[in-house]
Amino acid sequence: METADKEVDVCGVCCPMPLIKVRTALNDMQPGQVLSVIGDDPIFEESVRDLCETSGLQVLSAEHDGRRVKMQIKT
């Protein structure tokens, strides 16, 4: 797991707010930086993966801990 340049916790927040917060954080980052984001919405991981695919971002990792998913995204 890489060292994150920025971290966002969206646990307890339902879609679409997690994606809005992730997108806002990514917009403030430079190419090559890493965002660490954790969420627990049932469709969180799928939504983040779709966002990354359509935006040309790379999902570096996804770790599951019960309902929580911690993901790293490279800009």
CHARMM internal coordinates of N, CA and C (Angstrom, degrees):
IC EDIT
DIST 1 N 1 CA 1.4468
DIST 1 CA 1 C 1.5301
ANGL 1 N 1 CA 1 C 108.60
DIST 1 C 2 N 1.3089
ANGL 1 CA 1 C 2 N 116.09
DIHE 1 N 1 CA 1 C 2 N 131.81
DIST 2 N 2 CA 1.4621
ANGL 1 C 2 N 2 CA 121.58
DIHE 1 CA 1 C 2 N 2 CA -179.22
DIST 2 CA 2 C 1.5244
ANGL 2 N 2 CA 2 C 110.96
DIHE 1 C 2 N 2 CA 2 C -80.86
DIST 2 C 3 N 1.3164
ANGL 2 CA 2 C 3 N 115.23
DIHE 2 N 2 CA 2 C 3 N 158.83
DIST 3 N 3 CA 1.4563
ANGL 2 C 3 N 3 CA 120.73
DIHE 2 CA 2 C 3 N 3 CA 174.80
DIST 3 CA 3 C 1.5241
ANGL 3 N 3 CA 3 C 108.35
DIHE 2 C 3 N 3 CA 3 C -72.55
DIST 3 C 4 N 1.3226
ANGL 3 CA 3 C 4 N 116.07
DIHE 3 N 3 CA 3 C 4 N 128.68
DIST 4 N 4 CA 1.4620
ANGL 3 C 4 N 4 CA 120.44
DIHE 3 CA 3 C 4 N 4 CA -177.84
DIST 4 CA 4 C 1.5279
ANGL 4 N 4 CA 4 C 111.05
DIHE 3 C 4 N 4 CA 4 C -81.82
DIST 4 C 5 N 1.3286
ANGL 4 CA 4 C 5 N 114.88
DIHE 4 N 4 CA 4 C 5 N 141.50
DIST 5 N 5 CA 1.4568
ANGL 4 C 5 N 5 CA 120.90
DIHE 4 CA 4 C 5 N 5 CA 174.44
DIST 5 CA 5 C 1.5218
ANGL 5 N 5 CA 5 C 111.03
DIHE 4 C 5 N 5 CA 5 C -83.58
DIST 5 C 6 N 1.3319
ANGL 5 CA 5 C 6 N 115.31
DIHE 5 N 5 CA 5 C 6 N -23.67
DIST 6 N 6 CA 1.4655
ANGL 5 C 6 N 6 CA 121.27
DIHE 5 CA 5 C 6 N 6 CA -179.71
DIST 6 CA 6 C 1.5114
ANGL 6 N 6 CA 6 C 107.76
DIHE 5 C 6 N 6 CA 6 C -152.26
DIST 6 C 7 N 1.3521
ANGL 6 CA 6 C 7 N 116.56
DIHE 6 N 6 CA 6 C 7 N 147.16
DIST 7 N 7 CA 1.4616
ANGL 6 C 7 N 7 CA 121.64
DIHE 6 CA 6 C 7 N 7 CA 178.03
DIST 7 CA 7 C 1.5210
ANGL 7 N 7 CA 7 C 109.97
DIHE 6 C 7 N 7 CA 7 C -126.64
DIST 7 C 8 N 1.3332
ANGL 7 CA 7 C 8 N 115.17
DIHE 7 N 7 CA 7 C 8 N 141.51
DIST 8 N 8 CA 1.4636
ANGL 7 C 8 N 8 CA 121.62
DIHE 7 CA 7 C 8 N 8 CA 178.45
DIST 8 CA 8 C 1.5252
ANGL 8 N 8 CA 8 C 107.96
DIHE 7 C 8 N 8 CA 8 C -134.12
DIST 8 C 9 N 1.3224
ANGL 8 CA 8 C 9 N 116.50
DIHE 8 N 8 CA 8 C 9 N 130.70
DIST 9 N 9 CA 1.4659
ANGL 8 C 9 N 9 CA 122.63
DIHE 8 CA 8 C 9 N 9 CA 177.30
DIST 9 CA 9 C 1.5273
ANGL 9 N 9 CA 9 C 107.73
DIHE 8 C 9 N 9 CA 9 C -112.32
DIST 9 C 10 N 1.3289
ANGL 9 CA 9 C 10 N 115.95
DIHE 9 N 9 CA 9 C 10 N 115.70
DIST 10 N 10 CA 1.4614
ANGL 9 C 10 N 10 CA 120.84
DIHE 9 CA 9 C 10 N 10 CA -179.92
DIST 10 CA 10 C 1.5297
ANGL 10 N 10 CA 10 C 111.24
DIHE 9 C 10 N 10 CA 10 C -116.40
DIST 10 C 11 N 1.3259
ANGL 10 CA 10 C 11 N 116.79
DIHE 10 N 10 CA 10 C 11 N 24.52
DIST 11 N 11 CA 1.4652
ANGL 10 C 11 N 11 CA 120.70
DIHE 10 CA 10 C 11 N 11 CA 177.56
DIST 11 CA 11 C 1.5278
ANGL 11 N 11 CA 11 C 109.57
DIHE 10 C 11 N 11 CA 11 C -65.11
DIST 11 C 12 N 1.3064
ANGL 11 CA 11 C 12 N 114.45
DIHE 11 N 11 CA 11 C 12 N 139.66
DIST 12 N 12 CA 1.4564
ANGL 11 C 12 N 12 CA 120.29
DIHE 11 CA 11 C 12 N 12 CA -179.99
DIST 12 CA 12 C 1.5182
ANGL 12 N 12 CA 12 C 114.01
DIHE 11 C 12 N 12 CA 12 C 84.13
DIST 12 C 13 N 1.3143
ANGL 12 CA 12 C 13 N 116.83
DIHE 12 N 12 CA 12 C 13 N 0.85
DIST 13 N 13 CA 1.4642
ANGL 12 C 13 N 13 CA 122.08
DIHE 12 CA 12 C 13 N 13 CA -178.97
DIST 13 CA 13 C 1.5285
ANGL 13 N 13 CA 13 C 108.43
DIHE 12 C 13 N 13 CA 13 C -109.44
DIST 13 C 14 N 1.3267
ANGL 13 CA 13 C 14 N 116.51
DIHE 13 N 13 CA 13 C 14 N 132.62
DIST 14 N 14 CA 1.4676
ANGL 13 C 14 N 14 CA 121.54
DIHE 13 CA 13 C 14 N 14 CA -178.42
DIST 14 CA 14 C 1.5172
ANGL 14 N 14 CA 14 C 111.10
DIHE 13 C 14 N 14 CA 14 C -94.81
DIST 14 C 15 N 1.3362
ANGL 14 CA 14 C 15 N 115.06
DIHE 14 N 14 CA 14 C 15 N 152.40
DIST 15 N 15 CA 1.4644
ANGL 14 C 15 N 15 CA 121.54
DIHE 14 CA 14 C 15 N 15 CA 177.45
DIST 15 CA 15 C 1.5277
ANGL 15 N 15 CA 15 C 109.93
DIHE 14 C 15 N 15 CA 15 C -58.25
DIST 15 C 16 N 1.3044
ANGL 15 CA 15 C 16 N 116.09
DIHE 15 N 15 CA 15 C 16 N 140.62
DIST 16 N 16 CA 1.4610
ANGL 15 C 16 N 16 CA 129.36
DIHE 15 CA 15 C 16 N 16 CA 15.07
DIST 16 CA 16 C 1.5292
ANGL 16 N 16 CA 16 C 114.44
DIHE 15 C 16 N 16 CA 16 C -95.27
DIST 16 C 17 N 1.3300
ANGL 16 CA 16 C 17 N 119.69
DIHE 16 N 16 CA 16 C 17 N 2.12
DIST 17 N 17 CA 1.4629
ANGL 16 C 17 N 17 CA 121.49
DIHE 16 CA 16 C 17 N 17 CA -174.54
DIST 17 CA 17 C 1.5256
ANGL 17 N 17 CA 17 C 114.45
DIHE 16 C 17 N 17 CA 17 C -58.05
DIST 17 C 18 N 1.3432
ANGL 17 CA 17 C 18 N 121.20
DIHE 17 N 17 CA 17 C 18 N -39.58
DIST 18 N 18 CA 1.4631
ANGL 17 C 18 N 18 CA 118.40
DIHE 17 CA 17 C 18 N 18 CA 177.87
DIST 18 CA 18 C 1.5311
ANGL 18 N 18 CA 18 C 112.35
DIHE 17 C 18 N 18 CA 18 C -57.39
DIST 18 C 19 N 1.3237
ANGL 18 CA 18 C 19 N 117.15
DIHE 18 N 18 CA 18 C 19 N -42.48
DIST 19 N 19 CA 1.4655
ANGL 18 C 19 N 19 CA 119.76
DIHE 18 CA 18 C 19 N 19 CA 179.72
DIST 19 CA 19 C 1.5174
ANGL 19 N 19 CA 19 C 112.04
DIHE 18 C 19 N 19 CA 19 C -67.65
DIST 19 C 20 N 1.3035
ANGL 19 CA 19 C 20 N 116.80
DIHE 19 N 19 CA 19 C 20 N -36.07
DIST 20 N 20 CA 1.4645
ANGL 19 C 20 N 20 CA 120.31
DIHE 19 CA 19 C 20 N 20 CA 177.97
DIST 20 CA 20 C 1.5258
ANGL 20 N 20 CA 20 C 109.48
DIHE 19 C 20 N 20 CA 20 C -64.10
DIST 20 C 21 N 1.3344
ANGL 20 CA 20 C 21 N 117.02
DIHE 20 N 20 CA 20 C 21 N -43.84
DIST 21 N 21 CA 1.4647
ANGL 20 C 21 N 21 CA 120.87
DIHE 20 CA 20 C 21 N 21 CA 179.66
DIST 21 CA 21 C 1.5233
ANGL 21 N 21 CA 21 C 111.56
DIHE 20 C 21 N 21 CA 21 C -67.89
DIST 21 C 22 N 1.3282
ANGL 21 CA 21 C 22 N 117.64
DIHE 21 N 21 CA 21 C 22 N -38.80
DIST 22 N 22 CA 1.4632
ANGL 21 C 22 N 22 CA 121.18
DIHE 21 CA 21 C 22 N 22 CA 177.34
DIST 22 CA 22 C 1.5233
ANGL 22 N 22 CA 22 C 109.35
DIHE 21 C 22 N 22 CA 22 C -64.61
DIST 22 C 23 N 1.3168
ANGL 22 CA 22 C 23 N 117.63
DIHE 22 N 22 CA 22 C 23 N -47.15
DIST 23 N 23 CA 1.4698
ANGL 22 C 23 N 23 CA 122.01
DIHE 22 CA 22 C 23 N 23 CA -179.76
DIST 23 CA 23 C 1.5325
ANGL 23 N 23 CA 23 C 110.60
DIHE 22 C 23 N 23 CA 23 C -60.92
DIST 23 C 24 N 1.3284
ANGL 23 CA 23 C 24 N 117.91
DIHE 23 N 23 CA 23 C 24 N -42.03
DIST 24 N 24 CA 1.4637
ANGL 23 C 24 N 24 CA 121.64
DIHE 23 CA 23 C 24 N 24 CA 178.57
DIST 24 CA 24 C 1.5264
ANGL 24 N 24 CA 24 C 110.59
DIHE 23 C 24 N 24 CA 24 C -61.24
DIST 24 C 25 N 1.3332
ANGL 24 CA 24 C 25 N 116.46
DIHE 24 N 24 CA 24 C 25 N -44.48
DIST 25 N 25 CA 1.4687
ANGL 24 C 25 N 25 CA 120.67
DIHE 24 CA 24 C 25 N 25 CA 179.01
DIST 25 CA 25 C 1.5291
ANGL 25 N 25 CA 25 C 110.52
DIHE 24 C 25 N 25 CA 25 C -63.66
DIST 25 C 26 N 1.3206
ANGL 25 CA 25 C 26 N 117.15
DIHE 25 N 25 CA 25 C 26 N -43.67
DIST 26 N 26 CA 1.4622
ANGL 25 C 26 N 26 CA 120.87
DIHE 25 CA 25 C 26 N 26 CA -179.49
DIST 26 CA 26 C 1.5268
ANGL 26 N 26 CA 26 C 112.15
DIHE 25 C 26 N 26 CA 26 C -64.29
DIST 26 C 27 N 1.3211
ANGL 26 CA 26 C 27 N 117.31
DIHE 26 N 26 CA 26 C 27 N -34.84
DIST 27 N 27 CA 1.4635
ANGL 26 C 27 N 27 CA 121.22
DIHE 26 CA 26 C 27 N 27 CA -179.65
DIST 27 CA 27 C 1.5258
ANGL 27 N 27 CA 27 C 112.02
DIHE 26 C 27 N 27 CA 27 C -64.14
DIST 27 C 28 N 1.3339
ANGL 27 CA 27 C 28 N 117.18
DIHE 27 N 27 CA 27 C 28 N -24.63
DIST 28 N 28 CA 1.4645
ANGL 27 C 28 N 28 CA 121.97
DIHE 27 CA 27 C 28 N 28 CA -179.14
DIST 28 CA 28 C 1.5268
ANGL 28 N 28 CA 28 C 112.78
DIHE 27 C 28 N 28 CA 28 C -91.74
DIST 28 C 29 N 1.3339
ANGL 28 CA 28 C 29 N 116.86
DIHE 28 N 28 CA 28 C 29 N 5.33
DIST 29 N 29 CA 1.4577
ANGL 28 C 29 N 29 CA 120.31
DIHE 28 CA 28 C 29 N 29 CA -175.19
DIST 29 CA 29 C 1.5233
ANGL 29 N 29 CA 29 C 111.64
DIHE 28 C 29 N 29 CA 29 C -108.90
DIST 29 C 30 N 1.3298
ANGL 29 CA 29 C 30 N 114.85
DIHE 29 N 29 CA 29 C 30 N 157.44
DIST 30 N 30 CA 1.4587
ANGL 29 C 30 N 30 CA 122.39
DIHE 29 CA 29 C 30 N 30 CA 179.59
DIST 30 CA 30 C 1.5328
ANGL 30 N 30 CA 30 C 109.99
DIHE 29 C 30 N 30 CA 30 C -93.93
DIST 30 C 31 N 1.3216
ANGL 30 CA 30 C 31 N 118.03
DIHE 30 N 30 CA 30 C 31 N 155.50
DIST 31 N 31 CA 1.4680
ANGL 30 C 31 N 31 CA 120.81
DIHE 30 CA 30 C 31 N 31 CA 176.66
DIST 31 CA 31 C 1.5313
ANGL 31 N 31 CA 31 C 111.17
DIHE 30 C 31 N 31 CA 31 C -55.40
DIST 31 C 32 N 1.3250
ANGL 31 CA 31 C 32 N 115.01
DIHE 31 N 31 CA 31 C 32 N 136.47
DIST 32 N 32 CA 1.4570
ANGL 31 C 32 N 32 CA 121.08
DIHE 31 CA 31 C 32 N 32 CA 179.37
DIST 32 CA 32 C 1.5157
ANGL 32 N 32 CA 32 C 114.70
DIHE 31 C 32 N 32 CA 32 C 92.39
DIST 32 C 33 N 1.3281
ANGL 32 CA 32 C 33 N 117.67
DIHE 32 N 32 CA 32 C 33 N -11.10
DIST 33 N 33 CA 1.4525
ANGL 32 C 33 N 33 CA 120.34
DIHE 32 CA 32 C 33 N 33 CA 177.73
DIST 33 CA 33 C 1.5278
ANGL 33 N 33 CA 33 C 110.55
DIHE 32 C 33 N 33 CA 33 C -78.90
DIST 33 C 34 N 1.3416
ANGL 33 CA 33 C 34 N 115.44
DIHE 33 N 33 CA 33 C 34 N 162.67
DIST 34 N 34 CA 1.4624
ANGL 33 C 34 N 34 CA 121.58
DIHE 33 CA 33 C 34 N 34 CA -176.69
DIST 34 CA 34 C 1.5240
ANGL 34 N 34 CA 34 C 109.91
DIHE 33 C 34 N 34 CA 34 C -118.38
DIST 34 C 35 N 1.3269
ANGL 34 CA 34 C 35 N 115.26
DIHE 34 N 34 CA 34 C 35 N 129.36
DIST 35 N 35 CA 1.4617
ANGL 34 C 35 N 35 CA 122.93
DIHE 34 CA 34 C 35 N 35 CA 174.74
DIST 35 CA 35 C 1.5172
ANGL 35 N 35 CA 35 C 108.36
DIHE 34 C 35 N 35 CA 35 C -105.53
DIST 35 C 36 N 1.3286
ANGL 35 CA 35 C 36 N 116.27
DIHE 35 N 35 CA 35 C 36 N 129.04
DIST 36 N 36 CA 1.4601
ANGL 35 C 36 N 36 CA 122.07
DIHE 35 CA 35 C 36 N 36 CA 173.39
DIST 36 CA 36 C 1.5246
ANGL 36 N 36 CA 36 C 106.64
DIHE 35 C 36 N 36 CA 36 C -104.42
DIST 36 C 37 N 1.3247
ANGL 36 CA 36 C 37 N 116.51
DIHE 36 N 36 CA 36 C 37 N 127.04
DIST 37 N 37 CA 1.4584
ANGL 36 C 37 N 37 CA 120.87
DIHE 36 CA 36 C 37 N 37 CA -177.56
DIST 37 CA 37 C 1.5218
ANGL 37 N 37 CA 37 C 109.08
DIHE 36 C 37 N 37 CA 37 C -135.17
DIST 37 C 38 N 1.3330
ANGL 37 CA 37 C 38 N 115.38
DIHE 37 N 37 CA 37 C 38 N 138.65
DIST 38 N 38 CA 1.4617
ANGL 37 C 38 N 38 CA 120.29
DIHE 37 CA 37 C 38 N 38 CA 178.89
DIST 38 CA 38 C 1.5244
ANGL 38 N 38 CA 38 C 108.33
DIHE 37 C 38 N 38 CA 38 C -126.07
DIST 38 C 39 N 1.3337
ANGL 38 CA 38 C 39 N 115.12
DIHE 38 N 38 CA 38 C 39 N 134.88
DIST 39 N 39 CA 1.4567
ANGL 38 C 39 N 39 CA 120.47
DIHE 38 CA 38 C 39 N 39 CA -179.57
DIST 39 CA 39 C 1.5140
ANGL 39 N 39 CA 39 C 111.21
DIHE 38 C 39 N 39 CA 39 C -148.35
DIST 39 C 40 N 1.3322
ANGL 39 CA 39 C 40 N 115.48
DIHE 39 N 39 CA 39 C 40 N 163.40
DIST 40 N 40 CA 1.4627
ANGL 39 C 40 N 40 CA 119.74
DIHE 39 CA 39 C 40 N 40 CA -178.67
DIST 40 CA 40 C 1.5228
ANGL 40 N 40 CA 40 C 113.62
DIHE 39 C 40 N 40 CA 40 C -131.99
DIST 40 C 41 N 1.3198
ANGL 40 CA 40 C 41 N 117.61
DIHE 40 N 40 CA 40 C 41 N 9.11
DIST 41 N 41 CA 1.4603
ANGL 40 C 41 N 41 CA 120.65
DIHE 40 CA 40 C 41 N 41 CA 175.26
DIST 41 CA 41 C 1.5364
ANGL 41 N 41 CA 41 C 107.63
DIHE 40 C 41 N 41 CA 41 C -66.53
DIST 41 C 42 N 1.3333
ANGL 41 CA 41 C 42 N 118.38
DIHE 41 N 41 CA 41 C 42 N 140.68
DIST 42 N 42 CA 1.4710
ANGL 41 C 42 N 42 CA 120.46
DIHE 41 CA 41 C 42 N 42 CA -177.14
DIST 42 CA 42 C 1.5253
ANGL 42 N 42 CA 42 C 115.26
DIHE 41 C 42 N 42 CA 42 C -54.97
DIST 42 C 43 N 1.3335
ANGL 42 CA 42 C 43 N 118.05
DIHE 42 N 42 CA 42 C 43 N -29.54
DIST 43 N 43 CA 1.4650
ANGL 42 C 43 N 43 CA 119.83
DIHE 42 CA 42 C 43 N 43 CA -179.40
DIST 43 CA 43 C 1.5306
ANGL 43 N 43 CA 43 C 111.75
DIHE 42 C 43 N 43 CA 43 C -107.91
DIST 43 C 44 N 1.3220
ANGL 43 CA 43 C 44 N 117.22
DIHE 43 N 43 CA 43 C 44 N 16.68
DIST 44 N 44 CA 1.4633
ANGL 43 C 44 N 44 CA 122.14
DIHE 43 CA 43 C 44 N 44 CA -177.13
DIST 44 CA 44 C 1.5297
ANGL 44 N 44 CA 44 C 112.51
DIHE 43 C 44 N 44 CA 44 C -56.60
DIST 44 C 45 N 1.3294
ANGL 44 CA 44 C 45 N 116.86
DIHE 44 N 44 CA 44 C 45 N -55.98
DIST 45 N 45 CA 1.4682
ANGL 44 C 45 N 45 CA 119.46
DIHE 44 CA 44 C 45 N 45 CA -175.94
DIST 45 CA 45 C 1.5285
ANGL 45 N 45 CA 45 C 111.36
DIHE 44 C 45 N 45 CA 45 C -61.29
DIST 45 C 46 N 1.3026
ANGL 45 CA 45 C 46 N 117.26
DIHE 45 N 45 CA 45 C 46 N -46.56
DIST 46 N 46 CA 1.4668
ANGL 45 C 46 N 46 CA 120.90
DIHE 45 CA 45 C 46 N 46 CA 179.99
DIST 46 CA 46 C 1.5339
ANGL 46 N 46 CA 46 C 110.88
DIHE 45 C 46 N 46 CA 46 C -59.60
DIST 46 C 47 N 1.3196
ANGL 46 CA 46 C 47 N 116.19
DIHE 46 N 46 CA 46 C 47 N -43.03
DIST 47 N 47 CA 1.4639
ANGL 46 C 47 N 47 CA 120.48
DIHE 46 CA 46 C 47 N 47 CA -179.20
DIST 47 CA 47 C 1.5224
ANGL 47 N 47 CA 47 C 111.78
DIHE 46 C 47 N 47 CA 47 C -65.36
DIST 47 C 48 N 1.3266
ANGL 47 CA 47 C 48 N 116.80
DIHE 47 N 47 CA 47 C 48 N -42.33
DIST 48 N 48 CA 1.4604
ANGL 47 C 48 N 48 CA 120.45
DIHE 47 CA 47 C 48 N 48 CA 179.52
DIST 48 CA 48 C 1.5287
ANGL 48 N 48 CA 48 C 110.19
DIHE 47 C 48 N 48 CA 48 C -66.51
DIST 48 C 49 N 1.3183
ANGL 48 CA 48 C 49 N 117.04
DIHE 48 N 48 CA 48 C 49 N -41.36
DIST 49 N 49 CA 1.4689
ANGL 48 C 49 N 49 CA 119.84
DIHE 48 CA 48 C 49 N 49 CA 177.89
DIST 49 CA 49 C 1.5343
ANGL 49 N 49 CA 49 C 110.84
DIHE 48 C 49 N 49 CA 49 C -62.05
DIST 49 C 50 N 1.3206
ANGL 49 CA 49 C 50 N 117.90
DIHE 49 N 49 CA 49 C 50 N -41.65
DIST 50 N 50 CA 1.4699
ANGL 49 C 50 N 50 CA 121.50
DIHE 49 CA 49 C 50 N 50 CA 177.33
DIST 50 CA 50 C 1.5277
ANGL 50 N 50 CA 50 C 110.55
DIHE 49 C 50 N 50 CA 50 C -62.58
DIST 50 C 51 N 1.3325
ANGL 50 CA 50 C 51 N 116.77
DIHE 50 N 50 CA 50 C 51 N -44.07
DIST 51 N 51 CA 1.4617
ANGL 50 C 51 N 51 CA 121.34
DIHE 50 CA 50 C 51 N 51 CA 178.24
DIST 51 CA 51 C 1.5260
ANGL 51 N 51 CA 51 C 110.43
DIHE 50 C 51 N 51 CA 51 C -58.65
DIST 51 C 52 N 1.3193
ANGL 51 CA 51 C 52 N 116.63
DIHE 51 N 51 CA 51 C 52 N -45.93
DIST 52 N 52 CA 1.4612
ANGL 51 C 52 N 52 CA 121.04
DIHE 51 CA 51 C 52 N 52 CA -179.20
DIST 52 CA 52 C 1.5184
ANGL 52 N 52 CA 52 C 111.55
DIHE 51 C 52 N 52 CA 52 C -63.78
DIST 52 C 53 N 1.3142
ANGL 52 CA 52 C 53 N 116.47
DIHE 52 N 52 CA 52 C 53 N -42.54
DIST 53 N 53 CA 1.4634
ANGL 52 C 53 N 53 CA 120.42
DIHE 52 CA 52 C 53 N 53 CA -179.47
DIST 53 CA 53 C 1.5185
ANGL 53 N 53 CA 53 C 111.35
DIHE 52 C 53 N 53 CA 53 C -62.56
DIST 53 C 54 N 1.3184
ANGL 53 CA 53 C 54 N 117.16
DIHE 53 N 53 CA 53 C 54 N -44.27
DIST 54 N 54 CA 1.4635
ANGL 53 C 54 N 54 CA 120.20
DIHE 53 CA 53 C 54 N 54 CA -178.06
DIST 54 CA 54 C 1.5185
ANGL 54 N 54 CA 54 C 112.66
DIHE 53 C 54 N 54 CA 54 C -76.35
DIST 54 C 55 N 1.3410
ANGL 54 CA 54 C 55 N 117.35
DIHE 54 N 54 CA 54 C 55 N -18.01
DIST 55 N 55 CA 1.4692
ANGL 54 C 55 N 55 CA 121.41
DIHE 54 CA 54 C 55 N 55 CA -177.64
DIST 55 CA 55 C 1.5221
ANGL 55 N 55 CA 55 C 113.14
DIHE 54 C 55 N 55 CA 55 C -103.59
DIST 55 C 56 N 1.3252
ANGL 55 CA 55 C 56 N 117.78
DIHE 55 N 55 CA 55 C 56 N -1.92
DIST 56 N 56 CA 1.4527
ANGL 55 C 56 N 56 CA 120.33
DIHE 55 CA 55 C 56 N 56 CA -180.00
DIST 56 CA 56 C 1.5177
ANGL 56 N 56 CA 56 C 113.50
DIHE 55 C 56 N 56 CA 56 C 74.09
DIST 56 C 57 N 1.3307
ANGL 56 CA 56 C 57 N 116.79
DIHE 56 N 56 CA 56 C 57 N 29.16
DIST 57 N 57 CA 1.4631
ANGL 56 C 57 N 57 CA 122.07
DIHE 56 CA 56 C 57 N 57 CA 178.90
DIST 57 CA 57 C 1.5195
ANGL 57 N 57 CA 57 C 108.94
DIHE 56 C 57 N 57 CA 57 C -102.54
DIST 57 C 58 N 1.3184
ANGL 57 CA 57 C 58 N 115.99
DIHE 57 N 57 CA 57 C 58 N 158.33
DIST 58 N 58 CA 1.4594
ANGL 57 C 58 N 58 CA 121.19
DIHE 57 CA 57 C 58 N 58 CA -177.01
DIST 58 CA 58 C 1.5230
ANGL 58 N 58 CA 58 C 111.17
DIHE 57 C 58 N 58 CA 58 C -109.02
DIST 58 C 59 N 1.3320
ANGL 58 CA 58 C 59 N 117.20
DIHE 58 N 58 CA 58 C 59 N 125.95
DIST 59 N 59 CA 1.4616
ANGL 58 C 59 N 59 CA 121.81
DIHE 58 CA 58 C 59 N 59 CA 172.03
DIST 59 CA 59 C 1.5225
ANGL 59 N 59 CA 59 C 106.57
DIHE 58 C 59 N 59 CA 59 C -82.89
DIST 59 C 60 N 1.3281
ANGL 59 CA 59 C 60 N 116.62
DIHE 59 N 59 CA 59 C 60 N 114.86
DIST 60 N 60 CA 1.4569
ANGL 59 C 60 N 60 CA 121.19
DIHE 59 CA 59 C 60 N 60 CA -178.82
DIST 60 CA 60 C 1.5203
ANGL 60 N 60 CA 60 C 112.02
DIHE 59 C 60 N 60 CA 60 C -82.81
DIST 60 C 61 N 1.3483
ANGL 60 CA 60 C 61 N 116.20
DIHE 60 N 60 CA 60 C 61 N -36.48
DIST 61 N 61 CA 1.4622
ANGL 60 C 61 N 61 CA 119.39
DIHE 60 CA 60 C 61 N 61 CA -178.51
DIST 61 CA 61 C 1.5153
ANGL 61 N 61 CA 61 C 110.04
DIHE 60 C 61 N 61 CA 61 C -160.95
DIST 61 C 62 N 1.3313
ANGL 61 CA 61 C 62 N 114.17
DIHE 61 N 61 CA 61 C 62 N 160.20
DIST 62 N 62 CA 1.4661
ANGL 61 C 62 N 62 CA 121.99
DIHE 61 CA 61 C 62 N 62 CA 173.87
DIST 62 CA 62 C 1.5226
ANGL 62 N 62 CA 62 C 106.48
DIHE 61 C 62 N 62 CA 62 C -146.39
DIST 62 C 63 N 1.3241
ANGL 62 CA 62 C 63 N 116.03
DIHE 62 N 62 CA 62 C 63 N 114.49
DIST 63 N 63 CA 1.4628
ANGL 62 C 63 N 63 CA 121.91
DIHE 62 CA 62 C 63 N 63 CA -179.78
DIST 63 CA 63 C 1.5171
ANGL 63 N 63 CA 63 C 109.10
DIHE 62 C 63 N 63 CA 63 C -111.50
DIST 63 C 64 N 1.3204
ANGL 63 CA 63 C 64 N 116.19
DIHE 63 N 63 CA 63 C 64 N 132.61
DIST 64 N 64 CA 1.4597
ANGL 63 C 64 N 64 CA 122.16
DIHE 63 CA 63 C 64 N 64 CA -177.89
DIST 64 CA 64 C 1.5212
ANGL 64 N 64 CA 64 C 110.36
DIHE 63 C 64 N 64 CA 64 C -103.68
DIST 64 C 65 N 1.3279
ANGL 64 CA 64 C 65 N 115.56
DIHE 64 N 64 CA 64 C 65 N 135.49
DIST 65 N 65 CA 1.4623
ANGL 64 C 65 N 65 CA 122.75
DIHE 64 CA 64 C 65 N 65 CA 175.55
DIST 65 CA 65 C 1.5278
ANGL 65 N 65 CA 65 C 106.32
DIHE 64 C 65 N 65 CA 65 C -138.74
DIST 65 C 66 N 1.3215
ANGL 65 CA 65 C 66 N 115.85
DIHE 65 N 65 CA 65 C 66 N 87.70
DIST 66 N 66 CA 1.4653
ANGL 65 C 66 N 66 CA 119.37
DIHE 65 CA 65 C 66 N 66 CA -172.95
DIST 66 CA 66 C 1.5144
ANGL 66 N 66 CA 66 C 109.21
DIHE 65 C 66 N 66 CA 66 C 66.76
DIST 66 C 67 N 1.3260
ANGL 66 CA 66 C 67 N 116.33
DIHE 66 N 66 CA 66 C 67 N -126.80
DIST 67 N 67 CA 1.4752
ANGL 66 C 67 N 67 CA 120.85
DIHE 66 CA 66 C 67 N 67 CA 178.16
DIST 67 CA 67 C 1.5178
ANGL 67 N 67 CA 67 C 112.61
DIHE 66 C 67 N 67 CA 67 C -79.41
DIST 67 C 68 N 1.3226
ANGL 67 CA 67 C 68 N 116.61
DIHE 67 N 67 CA 67 C 68 N -20.09
DIST 68 N 68 CA 1.4642
ANGL 67 C 68 N 68 CA 120.24
DIHE 67 CA 67 C 68 N 68 CA -176.92
DIST 68 CA 68 C 1.5256
ANGL 68 N 68 CA 68 C 111.39
DIHE 67 C 68 N 68 CA 68 C -78.64
DIST 68 C 69 N 1.3228
ANGL 68 CA 68 C 69 N 114.06
DIHE 68 N 68 CA 68 C 69 N 141.04
DIST 69 N 69 CA 1.4517
ANGL 68 C 69 N 69 CA 120.74
DIHE 68 CA 68 C 69 N 69 CA 175.68
DIST 69 CA 69 C 1.5215
ANGL 69 N 69 CA 69 C 107.03
DIHE 68 C 69 N 69 CA 69 C -127.94
DIST 69 C 70 N 1.3301
ANGL 69 CA 69 C 70 N 115.50
DIHE 69 N 69 CA 69 C 70 N 125.43
DIST 70 N 70 CA 1.4642
ANGL 69 C 70 N 70 CA 120.80
DIHE 69 CA 69 C 70 N 70 CA 175.25
DIST 70 CA 70 C 1.5139
ANGL 70 N 70 CA 70 C 107.91
DIHE 69 C 70 N 70 CA 70 C -105.99
DIST 70 C 71 N 1.3234
ANGL 70 CA 70 C 71 N 115.80
DIHE 70 N 70 CA 70 C 71 N 123.15
DIST 71 N 71 CA 1.4591
ANGL 70 C 71 N 71 CA 121.14
DIHE 70 CA 70 C 71 N 71 CA -176.56
DIST 71 CA 71 C 1.5142
ANGL 71 N 71 CA 71 C 110.00
DIHE 70 C 71 N 71 CA 71 C -122.38
DIST 71 C 72 N 1.3312
ANGL 71 CA 71 C 72 N 114.61
DIHE 71 N 71 CA 71 C 72 N 148.38
DIST 72 N 72 CA 1.4541
ANGL 71 C 72 N 72 CA 120.93
DIHE 71 CA 71 C 72 N 72 CA 172.15
DIST 72 CA 72 C 1.5242
ANGL 72 N 72 CA 72 C 108.11
DIHE 71 C 72 N 72 CA 72 C -116.35
DIST 72 C 73 N 1.3276
ANGL 72 CA 72 C 73 N 114.67
DIHE 72 N 72 CA 72 C 73 N 132.23
DIST 73 N 73 CA 1.4534
ANGL 72 C 73 N 73 CA 122.24
DIHE 72 CA 72 C 73 N 73 CA -177.41
DIST 73 CA 73 C 1.5216
ANGL 73 N 73 CA 73 C 108.33
DIHE 72 C 73 N 73 CA 73 C -123.04
DIST 73 C 74 N 1.3290
ANGL 73 CA 73 C 74 N 116.22
DIHE 73 N 73 CA 73 C 74 N 130.83
DIST 74 N 74 CA 1.4654
ANGL 73 C 74 N 74 CA 120.91
DIHE 73 CA 73 C 74 N 74 CA 177.30
DIST 74 CA 74 C 1.5190
ANGL 74 N 74 CA 74 C 108.54
DIHE 73 C 74 N 74 CA 74 C -102.95
DIST 74 C 75 N 1.3373
ANGL 74 CA 74 C 75 N 114.57
DIHE 74 N 74 CA 74 C 75 N 126.99
DIST 75 N 75 CA 1.4600
ANGL 74 C 75 N 75 CA 120.13
DIHE 74 CA 74 C 75 N 75 CA -178.54
DIST 75 CA 75 C 1.5096
ANGL 75 N 75 CA 75 C 111.21
DIHE 74 C 75 N 75 CA 75 C -78.57
END
COOR INIT
IC SEED 1 N 1 CA 1 C
IC BUILD
